[in-house]
Amino acid sequence: MRRSEFERIVLKALEELPPPFRQALQNLDIQVRWRPTLGEMRRARVRRGYTLFGLYLGVPLTKRGHFYSMTLPDTIVIYQQAHERYCRDEATMVKQARQTLLHEIGHYMGIEEDRLRELGVG
């Protein structure tokens, strides 16, 4: 799949998010990359043989202090290779991209991994 096609899928998944989620996204850059680097895998604490669909890079909203301002955007990275490998068709890929976005937006909002699993986006 071409990068532009996958970016369209991620955009479609983003547009399908509930309005409260979309409205909460400020100063946030969403990127598509082919696959994570070794450093990104380590940062996410993903063990060898496991897959990383996305990654949040930044300071969660709950950890920002009074003087948090004038900063570059936080970033959510969505990895195309993982989605292509595990999704058999476009509809499944949109669903997985949406799940990945919700998960990473949860981290942006300061929600920990265990709670995301409880919420069904783990």
C-alpha positions in Angstrom: 0.0 0.0 0.0 1.3 3.5 -0.8 2.0 5.9 2.0 -0.6 8.3 0.8 -3.3 5.6 0.9 -2.4 4.7 4.4 -2.4 8.3 5.4 -5.9 8.6 4.0 -6.9 5.6 6.2 -5.5 7.3 9.3 -7.3 10.5 8.5 -10.5 8.6 8.0 -10.0 6.9 11.4 -9.3 10.3 13.0 -12.5 11.8 11.5 -14.4 8.9 13.0 -13.3 9.6 16.6 -15.9 11.0 18.9 -16.0 14.8 18.9 -14.8 15.1 22.5 -11.6 13.3 21.5 -11.0 15.4 18.4 -11.7 18.6 20.2 -9.2 17.7 23.0 -6.3 17.5 20.5 -4.4 20.7 20.6 -0.7 21.2 19.6 -0.5 17.6 18.5 1.1 16.3 15.3 0.0 12.9 13.9 2.5 11.2 11.7 2.7 8.1 9.7 6.0 6.1 9.5 6.8 2.7 8.0 8.0 1.1 11.2 9.4 2.0 14.6 13.1 2.4 15.2 14.9 0.3 17.8 14.9 3.4 20.0 11.1 3.8 19.7 10.6 0.1 20.5 12.8 0.5 23.6 11.0 3.7 24.6 7.6 1.9 24.3 9.1 -1.1 26.2 8.1 -3.5 23.4 9.9 -6.8 23.6 11.5 -8.4 20.5 8.9 -10.3 18.5 6.0 -8.0 19.6 4.4 -5.4 17.4 4.1 -1.6 17.9 1.1 0.0 16.1 1.6 3.5 17.4 3.6 5.7 19.9 2.9 8.9 21.8 5.9 11.2 22.2 5.4 14.2 24.5 4.3 15.4 27.9 0.8 14.1 28.8 -1.8 16.7 29.7 -1.9 15.5 33.3 1.8 16.2 33.8 2.0 19.7 32.4 2.5 22.4 34.9 1.5 26.0 35.1 4.4 27.2 33.0 4.1 24.6 30.2 3.9 26.8 27.1 5.7 27.8 23.9 6.6 24.1 23.1 6.7 22.1 19.9 3.7 19.9 19.3 3.5 16.5 20.9 3.5 13.6 18.4 1.5 10.5 17.8 3.2 8.2 15.3 1.2 5.5 13.5 3.2 2.6 12.0 2.0 1.5 8.6 3.9 -1.8 8.5 2.2 -3.2 11.6 -1.2 -2.2 10.3 -0.6 -3.8 6.9 0.7 -7.0 8.5 -2.3 -7.5 10.8 -5.2 -6.2 8.8 -6.6 -8.1 5.9 -8.7 -5.4 4.3 -9.2 -1.6 4.4 -12.2 -1.7 6.7 -10.2 -3.7 9.3 -7.2 -1.3 8.8 -9.5 1.7 9.5 -10.8 0.0 12.6 -7.3 -0.8 13.8 -6.0 2.7 13.0 -8.9 4.1 15.0 -8.0 1.8 18.0 -4.4 2.9 17.7 -5.3 6.6 17.7 -7.6 6.2 20.7 -4.8 4.4 22.6 -2.2 7.0 21.8 -4.6 9.9 22.5 -5.3 8.2 25.9 -1.5 8.5 26.6 -1.7 12.1 25.5 -4.5 12.7 28.0 -2.4 11.0 30.7 -4.1 7.6 30.9 -1.9 4.7 31.9 -1.6 1.4 30.0 -3.6 -0.6 32.5 -6.5 1.8 32.4 -6.5 1.9 28.6 -6.9 -1.9 28.6 -9.8 -1.6 31.0 -11.4 1.0 28.7 -11.0 -1.5 25.7 -8.3 0.5 23.8 -5.3 -1.4 25.3 
